[in-house]
Amino acid sequence: MKTYAGLVLLFFIFVQPLFAAKVKVDSSEFGVEGGNACVDCHFKTSAGLAEQWKKSKHGQLGMNCLDCHQAKTEDSDAIEHEGFTIATIVSPKDCGRCHVTEYQQNSSSVHANAVSLISKRLPAMAQNLGGKAIVAAGCDQCHGSVVKVKGDGTLDTTTWPNSGIGRVNPDGSKGSCSSCHGRHEFSKAQARDPSSCMRCHSGPDSPDRAIFEASKHGMAFAANKDNMNLDADSWVAGKDYTSGPTCVTCHMGAAGKLPPNHDVGLRNAWNLNTVVSERQQLVIFEDGDKMDLPESQEAPDPGTETTKIDGSLGTVKMVVPSERRRKAMSVVCLECHGKNFVSSFMEQFDSVVKLYNAKFGKPAQAIMEALYDKGLLTPTPFDEAIEFTYWELWHDEGTRARHGAAMASPNHTWWEGMYLVARNFYSKFLPQVKEIAGKEAEALIQKHVKSDTENHGWLDQPNKLSPILGYGNSKPGGE
């Protein structure tokens, strides 16, 4: 039988090289003739940009503007600029000429596929509730835009500027390296600092900023940031830093024998941003692409074809079970915590997710489906009050509770999370169901809520003493 560590390493040998490839660039590969003229000009016209480049590793190696921005005349986004043919966008494909491993890892990640993922989930939300301006300045700035090129080679202002993580570039590549490694310095320290992730991972649908800052991990990072070695070439947890973790530590970073990886979702055993959470298998395709697959769906056999995230067909290489992903994440935890601590924490986390699913997620989903099936709600999203209640119940409060449990913030797990889920479920959602469904409501609630006596049995115990007016055993409104 394979050892615990052996299982983890077996998984990652299939997914990536054991250690991240070091960038090896021969000096003949950069320093394009004429590029120094760009530098001289930009120190006059955009000094801040040029100074960032000068401080960067690129600048120190002698790489100039044309090394990254040069384009061919046949490129769709090529423009003529001061006698040179350039492209405004430096895409992941361009970066991948040198950063091969990172490009390959990121290209099939949940980050790179953010545009495809969000378009399948709720494409009408921002357009209906906001408008095109909100999509361009809001949604697309995190998820990414599909960058459109005008006839003269310039970029459509409704899709550019944009550094969204899943941006679809004119050359067909997906993603934006500068979303984390801000141009033109492309700092490792910036990408490793939680603030880089918090640009998007904050707010109702991804409340990770507030949760991290309130957690023990966030407290450790804030108190010891100067000891985190953020700009080091080697950055292995337990070796190059020990003061505390960042987002990158857990989701991407190296730890022990676990190598780093630019696919930020590889170690996620659960999907925590859906109505009902499911554990996730990982489908790996022969061409290196990857796709999360809920365990409720039958896994395809190796060698068969199945549909990828973008709708194309791919041949399956292997399917990795969720437990293997959990073990990979646990390897990181074990750099600072004991085995019993880690396994017990994971059990607490799993219990919260299962509780949310059974008590609120599944019943609310089943009731909403019934209301639509019966024609009691229109198919138009967000034209009825209960749709907002339902959305906030799982998307806002439900996500916050599950993420709070995953990231060890008790306040977000309960008061900012599950308490608000429960409050809205009992005081808003169910009353709205009764108003909409009339005589049919009680049958729906009985079937999907009250029949679960383990979770909702207290609803049929009206005479039980309550401390609602204080912390004693006085009856509500009574003596």
Buried (B, 14 or more C-beta within 10 A) or exposed (E): EEEEBEBBBEBBEEBBEEEBEEEEEEEEEBBBEEBBBBBEEBBEEEEEBBBBBBEBEBBEEEBBBBBBBBBEEEBBBBBEBEEBBBBBBBBBBBBBEBBEBBBBBBBBBBBBBBBBBBEEEBEEBBEEEEEEEBBBEEBBBBBBBBBBBEEEBEBEEBBBEBBBBBBBBBBEBBBBBBBBBBBBBBBBBBBBBBEBBBBBBBEEBBBBBBBBBBBEBBEBBEEEBEEBBBEEEEBBBBEBBBBBBBBBBBBBBBBBBBBBBBBBBBBBBBBBBBBBBBBBBBBBBEEBBBBBBBEEEEBBEEEEEBEBBBEEEBEBBBBBBBEBBBBBBBBBBBBBBEEEEBEEBBEEBBEBBEBBBBBBBBBBBBBBEBBEEEEBBEEEBEEBEBBBBBBBBBBBBBBBBBBBBBBBBEEBBBEBBBEBBBEBBBEBBBEBBBEBBEEBBEEBBEBBBBEBEEBBEEEEEEEEEEEEEEEEEBEEEEE
